[in-house]
């Protein structure tokens, strides 16, 4: 079966975003927030037949759709985390990103004037693993030498992971993080080399760690 693609749209008769599901040029269904809860509608095929949907694929798509359409998606079960991080209910920061940065903030081996963090190779490996655990993706990684408190570029120690249109978010997240781990393992273990990251959230926003 061809993979199902998600497309976020706006419709005049809906107040919030609508996520459409397509397999090639065939409309599968859509998800939206009805004011009280997220709703999914699955439509019959063009020939009136049913759609066969892979359970794991559609489950991942629906999880992602909820994050896109439900303004309360992260409220349940996240209040304690927000309080622990000191964010409170007024924070606009993605809870997963807040948790990641809170855990690794003090582990940075170096920070630039604008706040970009660089981490040792060992910590960098844990950082990538934590991203996978928190449903975040490493989409950029760079290694630089720290010499006398100054960063010196290292040729060949840079990675940019492009969006994969044929992948669902869970598939892309795991692909991106696995690629980052493989690259990190193959890069030098020289103690002076430290690593910086750009991460992507499930809502597609990217953050410099």
matplotlib code that plots the C-alpha trace (Angstrom):
import matplotlib.pyplot as plt

x = [0.0, 1.1, 1.8, -0.8, 0.1, -1.2, -2.1, -3.0, -5.7, -8.2, -11.9, -14.5, -16.9, -14.2, -12.8, -9.5, -7.1, -8.3, -5.9, -6.6, -5.4, -4.5, -3.1, -1.7, -4.6, -7.3, -8.9, -9.0, -10.5, -9.8, -9.3, -10.5, -11.4, -15.2, -14.8, -14.9, -12.7, -10.6, -12.7, -11.6, -13.8, -12.8, -14.5, -15.2, -13.1, -14.0, -15.5, -17.5, -15.2, -13.5, -10.0, -7.5, -5.4, -2.3, -3.0, 0.5, 0.6, -2.9, -2.2, 1.0, -0.9, -3.7, -1.3, 0.2, -3.2, -4.3, -1.2, -2.1, -5.9, -6.4, -5.5, -5.6, -3.6, -0.7, -2.7, -3.6, -0.8, 1.5, 0.6, 3.0, 5.8, 5.1, 5.2, 8.4, 10.0, 8.6, 6.7, 3.2, 0.1, 1.1, 4.1, 3.9, 7.0, 6.4, 6.4, 8.8, 11.2, 11.0, 11.7, 14.7, 16.3, 15.7, 17.5, 20.5, 21.0, 23.6, 25.3, 26.5, 30.3, 30.0, 27.4, 27.6, 26.6, 23.2, 22.6, 23.4, 24.6, 27.5, 27.9, 30.6, 30.3, 29.0, 26.3, 25.4, 24.6, 22.3, 20.8, 19.7, 18.3, 16.2, 14.9, 13.6, 12.0, 10.3, 9.0, 11.5, 13.8, 17.4, 17.5, 20.8, 24.1, 27.5, 30.8, 33.4, 36.7, 36.7, 40.2, 41.1, 37.4, 36.8, 34.9, 36.9, 35.0, 35.8, 35.3, 33.1, 31.4, 28.0, 24.7, 21.4, 18.5, 15.9, 12.1, 10.9, 7.5, 6.7, 7.3, 4.8, 6.1, 7.0, 8.8, 10.7, 11.6, 13.1, 14.9, 16.3, 17.5, 19.0, 20.9, 22.2, 23.3, 25.1, 26.8, 27.9, 29.4, 31.4, 32.7, 35.9, 36.1, 38.7, 37.9, 38.1, 35.3, 31.8, 28.4, 25.4, 21.9, 18.8, 15.7, 12.3, 9.1, 6.0, 4.4, 7.3, 8.9, 12.7, 14.6, 18.3, 19.3]
y = [0.0, 3.6, 5.6, 8.1, 11.7, 14.5, 17.9, 20.8, 23.0, 25.7, 25.5, 28.3, 26.1, 25.1, 27.4, 25.6, 23.7, 20.6, 17.8, 15.8, 12.3, 11.3, 8.2, 9.5, 11.5, 9.6, 11.4, 9.1, 11.3, 14.2, 15.2, 18.4, 19.8, 20.3, 22.6, 19.8, 17.0, 16.0, 14.1, 11.9, 11.1, 8.3, 8.3, 5.4, 5.0, 6.4, 3.0, 2.9, 0.2, 0.4, 1.6, -0.9, 1.1, -0.2, 0.1, 1.3, 3.9, 5.3, 5.4, 7.5, 9.8, 10.3, 11.1, 13.7, 15.1, 15.5, 17.7, 19.8, 20.3, 20.1, 23.2, 21.2, 18.3, 18.8, 20.0, 16.6, 15.0, 18.0, 20.3, 18.6, 18.9, 22.6, 23.3, 21.3, 23.4, 26.6, 27.3, 27.4, 27.4, 30.6, 29.1, 28.9, 26.6, 23.1, 20.8, 18.3, 21.0, 22.5, 19.2, 18.5, 21.9, 21.8, 18.4, 19.4, 23.1, 22.6, 19.8, 22.2, 22.3, 25.7, 28.3, 31.1, 34.7, 34.1, 30.9, 28.1, 25.1, 22.7, 19.3, 16.7, 13.6, 11.5, 14.0, 14.5, 10.8, 11.0, 14.2, 12.5, 9.5, 11.9, 13.6, 10.2, 9.6, 13.0, 12.9, 15.4, 15.1, 16.2, 17.9, 19.6, 18.8, 20.4, 19.6, 22.3, 22.5, 24.4, 26.0, 28.4, 29.2, 29.9, 27.8, 26.6, 25.1, 21.4, 20.5, 17.6, 17.7, 19.0, 17.3, 18.6, 16.2, 17.2, 16.7, 13.4, 13.9, 10.2, 9.7, 10.2, 12.3, 9.2, 7.7, 10.9, 11.5, 8.0, 8.3, 11.7, 10.7, 7.4, 9.3, 11.7, 8.9, 7.1, 10.3, 11.1, 7.7, 8.0, 11.5, 12.0, 11.4, 14.1, 15.7, 19.2, 18.6, 19.6, 19.4, 21.7, 20.8, 22.1, 20.1, 19.9, 19.6, 17.6, 20.9, 21.4, 24.3, 24.1, 25.1, 25.8, 23.9]
z = [0.0, -0.7, 2.5, 3.6, 3.5, 5.8, 4.6, 6.9, 5.5, 6.5, 5.6, 5.8, 7.8, 10.4, 13.1, 13.4, 11.2, 9.3, 8.6, 5.5, 4.8, 1.2, -0.4, -3.7, -5.2, -3.3, -0.3, 2.8, 5.4, 7.7, 11.4, 13.1, 16.5, 17.0, 20.0, 22.6, 21.2, 18.2, 15.5, 12.7, 9.6, 7.3, 3.9, 1.5, -1.6, -5.0, -5.9, -2.7, -1.2, 2.2, 2.8, 4.2, 6.7, 8.5, 12.2, 13.1, 10.3, 11.0, 14.8, 14.2, 11.8, 14.3, 17.1, 14.9, 13.8, 17.4, 18.0, 15.0, 15.5, 19.3, 21.2, 24.4, 23.1, 25.5, 28.5, 30.0, 31.9, 31.3, 34.2, 36.6, 34.0, 33.4, 37.1, 37.5, 34.8, 36.2, 33.1, 34.5, 32.4, 30.6, 28.8, 25.0, 24.8, 23.5, 26.6, 25.0, 24.1, 27.5, 29.1, 26.8, 27.4, 31.1, 31.3, 29.1, 29.9, 32.5, 30.6, 27.8, 27.5, 25.9, 25.0, 22.5, 23.3, 21.7, 23.9, 21.4, 23.3, 22.4, 24.0, 24.4, 22.2, 25.1, 26.1, 22.5, 22.2, 25.2, 23.8, 20.5, 22.4, 24.6, 21.5, 20.2, 23.6, 23.7, 20.1, 18.8, 15.8, 15.4, 11.9, 12.1, 13.9, 13.8, 15.4, 16.2, 18.1, 21.3, 21.5, 24.3, 24.7, 21.1, 18.5, 15.5, 12.5, 11.7, 8.0, 7.4, 10.8, 9.7, 9.1, 7.7, 7.4, 4.8, 5.3, 3.7, 2.1, 2.0, 5.7, 8.6, 11.5, 13.7, 10.7, 10.0, 13.6, 14.0, 10.7, 11.6, 15.0, 13.8, 11.1, 13.7, 16.0, 13.1, 12.0, 15.6, 16.1, 12.9, 13.8, 15.7, 19.4, 19.9, 23.4, 22.1, 19.6, 20.8, 19.1, 18.5, 17.4, 15.8, 16.7, 15.1, 17.0, 15.9, 14.9, 12.4, 14.3, 14.6, 17.7, 18.2, 21.3]

ax = plt.figure().add_subplot(projection="3d")
ax.plot(x, y, z, "-o")
ax.set_aspect("equal")
plt.show()
